[in-house]
Amino acid sequence: MDDAGSPHVIPVCYAFDGERLYTALDLKPKRVEGRMLKRVRNILENPRVSLVIDDYSESWSDLAYVLIHGVARIVDSGEEQRSGEGLLRSKYPQYRELLKPGATIISITPDKIISWGRV
């Protein structure tokens, strides 16, 4: 949420290491850079975040989702940054070009998970 209490929802590419979820500030075109991005400013103001991962199917009996509530941190360096970046590069071959080495990573530590459907 932003400082006015409005939710800010964006799609992300993510990787999970069994404990934390990671997403990166990549090189895809954006209106502003780095810490000026609304998602970063929101985390710095209020680190409580939510992430929805859905599994769509034309067969509605197969629909599913996981809703994750947690605490986010901006990670610019260190082992966690390298680990998160490595996981994202392994999962998404596109990040060979769209993720600069040492990219800023958003780390999310889940504290509540809600699921529905065939998860």
WOPESUL-V513640 format. One record per residue. N is the residue number from 1. RES is the residue in one small letter. PHI is phi in whole degrees, 0 to 359 (* if undefined). PSI is psi in degrees with one decimal (* if undefined). NEAR is the number of other ideal C-beta (glycine too) atoms within 12 Angstrom. Layout:
N,RES,PHI,PSI,NEAR
N,RES,PHI,PSI,NEAR
This chain:
1,m,*,149.2,20
2,d,272,-177.6,17
3,d,292,-13.2,12
4,a,267,0.7,11
5,g,85,9.2,11
6,s,272,135.5,11
7,p,292,147.7,16
8,h,238,111.5,22
9,v,246,126.2,15
10,i,221,148.8,21
11,p,283,145.7,13
12,v,223,155.0,28
13,c,269,138.3,29
14,y,220,160.4,31
15,a,225,151.7,29
16,f,233,131.9,26
17,d,257,11.3,23
18,g,97,-15.7,11
19,e,232,-41.8,17
20,r,228,155.2,28
21,l,257,146.4,36
22,y,231,140.2,42
23,t,221,157.6,39
24,a,239,156.3,39
25,l,271,100.5,36
26,d,265,-173.5,28
27,l,268,6.1,18
28,k,301,147.3,21
29,p,302,136.1,8
30,k,223,158.8,17
31,r,288,-30.8,8
32,v,226,168.8,13
33,e,253,153.8,15
34,g,43,-120.8,21
35,r,289,-3.9,19
36,m,274,-11.3,15
37,l,297,140.9,25
38,k,302,-39.9,24
39,r,297,-37.3,33
40,v,289,-46.4,31
41,r,301,-41.4,19
42,n,298,-43.7,28
43,i,296,-41.1,29
44,l,294,-32.5,21
45,e,281,-41.5,20
46,n,210,104.5,21
47,p,286,-1.1,23
48,r,287,124.6,22
49,v,226,165.5,36
50,s,225,147.5,29
51,l,224,130.1,34
52,v,250,128.9,25
53,i,243,116.0,27
54,d,248,154.5,19
55,d,236,96.7,18
56,y,277,147.9,14
57,s,212,144.9,13
58,e,297,-29.3,8
59,s,275,106.7,11
60,w,297,-18.6,11
61,s,288,-13.0,9
62,d,258,0.6,14
63,l,297,145.9,16
64,a,203,157.7,20
65,y,206,161.0,21
66,v,232,128.1,24
67,l,251,120.9,20
68,i,246,124.0,29
69,h,255,141.1,20
70,g,191,-166.6,28
71,v,242,128.7,22
72,a,257,150.8,35
73,r,224,148.0,26
74,i,269,124.8,32
75,v,239,113.4,29
76,d,257,-15.2,21
77,s,201,175.0,16
78,g,90,-177.3,15
79,e,298,-41.9,13
80,e,296,-38.5,24
81,q,298,-48.4,27
82,r,297,-41.0,20
83,s,294,-47.4,23
84,g,299,-44.0,41
85,e,298,-42.9,36
86,g,298,-42.8,23
87,l,298,-44.0,28
88,l,294,-41.7,35
89,r,296,-37.8,26
90,s,293,-38.5,19
91,k,282,-34.2,22
92,y,238,99.9,23
93,p,303,-26.4,12
94,q,300,-25.6,16
95,y,289,-6.9,29
96,r,299,-33.0,16
97,e,255,-28.6,13
98,l,262,4.3,20
99,l,228,113.1,31
100,k,285,148.2,19
101,p,302,135.3,17
102,g,79,18.6,17
103,a,302,150.3,28
104,t,292,132.8,34
105,i,244,141.1,42
106,i,259,122.1,41
107,s,255,129.5,37
108,i,241,121.6,36
109,t,260,111.2,27
110,p,293,142.9,27
111,d,232,-7.8,18
112,k,208,131.5,17
113,i,231,128.1,21
114,i,238,132.7,19
115,s,229,157.3,18
116,w,214,144.2,15
117,g,87,-158.7,19
118,r,273,76.6,16
119,v,260,*,17
